[in-house]
Amino acid sequence: MKKILLPMLFLLLIVTGMESCSGDQSPRSLFQGENSDQWTSRGNVTLKNQLLVLNEEASITLKKGSYTNFELNVMARTVDSGKGSIAFHTDQEGVKGYQVSINNDNESSEWWKKTGSLLAVRNLTKSVVKTNEWFDLQIRVNGKAITVSLNEFPVVEYIEPAQPYRTTENAAQLLSTGTFVIRSNEGTIEIKSISVTPLNDNGEATKQLEKAIDETTDPVIRLHQENFPVLDYHVHLKGITAEQASARSRQLGINYALAPNCGIGFPITNDAEVLEYLEAMKGQPFIQAMQGEGREWPSTFSKEVRDRFDYVFTDAMTFTDTKGRRTRLWIPEEVFVEDEQAYMDLIVQKIVDVMQEPMDVYVNPTFLPQVMNDRYDAFWTEARMDKVIAAMVSTGKVLEINNRYKIPNQAFIQKAKDAGLKFTFGTNNADGDFGKLEYCIKMKELCGLTAADMYEPIIKE
């Protein structure tokens, strides 16, 4: 393949051989305006207005120098739907090692691989930076720890364990040593500067391994490796702050969609409070969902404000029974069962009615009150399941698989899948413990759910 030698006006990366030769830990850069033969360029790579422009399927590869511990800073922006990646600890062909995603395209088919993703290890469902805007992407490798930051905000903190779980396709995705490759897979990526700081081996790898997740048993890494979106669509800030939730997300590799409870008697009760909440959440790495509470929520909040969320969900656990009594199914004192079969039919009808509300996802699905839940499978007959699923199909709703209550059951999920419904995984946590979507992942395996079966939020921010 033809090599193009580029005058690297603002490409800041001096290579003086192996990183360990001098022990120098200062940033290494090129002088402005000098030519360089230290990069191999493939495809349509140009210098334009003092910017390095990588057009579709173009790449640059560092020819000399091998880095083990380092801090790499790239100032870049994606143009429109441009997307690509940065590979490190890789070879001249960019085959081995890890890749960090550059992708701010909310229309991307693989919507769970946003900018900053450590691809197939810690995929991110939301980018904290935007297309056509400059951002600083920092990749830091020290011992077994890989940290990815965007504009100095950490988005990935991964420790490679002693026994990493890798599929055959990703077998070479391991820490070692190597060069850097920056590529554009689609559209255009512009680069303003690159700098690298070699780091000395601090001997902390052993301590880091003690904090690593055991990937021989971890189900989350398996989802990432099979290219499945890893998102908990139903998380509340209960007993935990946004900062703590973000740290937990980076640790476990699970993305979170935060949902405030919105309705009469709940933390958010009007449009003004919604807008205040969303303003406070700007720049956070969370997808933003709204939980509509009670049956009054559609009239309590304006459509304009509801549409500011990435999606809206509600459940059918609150309703008025046949005698005009307010019912909340999770509170035994508010459940009045005189005829169990008739009450079950009432629950089903209330669920069907809720499908007419302006929400996207039906959550806490098929929930039964405590007095009936021990016979869940018996009450949820084929006919009742079919009635609810038909209502969901006709209104285009999405079905949550709920980790907290372990509902719906496998039979309901299989029917929903066969009917073409999309799914979300949701915790609905009552405190600061979100768990790891264990029931959801179990049902995914039993029912054969794939990435195509999962609901794609429409990111608004």
JOUR-V937050 format. One record per helix or strand of 3 or more residues. SS is the DSSP state (H for helix, E for strand). FROM is the first residue (numbers start at 1). TO is the last residue. If there is no record, write none. Layout:
BEGIN
SS_FROM_TO + SS_FROM_TO
END
This chain:
BEGIN
E_39_42 + E_45_48 + E_51_54 + E_59_62 + E_70_90 + E_98_103 + E_135_142 + E_145_150 + E_153_159 + E_178_198 + H_205_211 + H_219_225 + E_231_235 + H_242_252 + E_255_262 + H_271_280 + E_287_292 + H_297_300 + H_303_306 + E_311_314 + E_318_320 + E_326_328 + H_332_334 + H_340_354 + H_370_373 + H_376_379 + H_382_395 + E_398_402 + H_410_418 + E_423_426 + H_438_447 + H_451_453
END
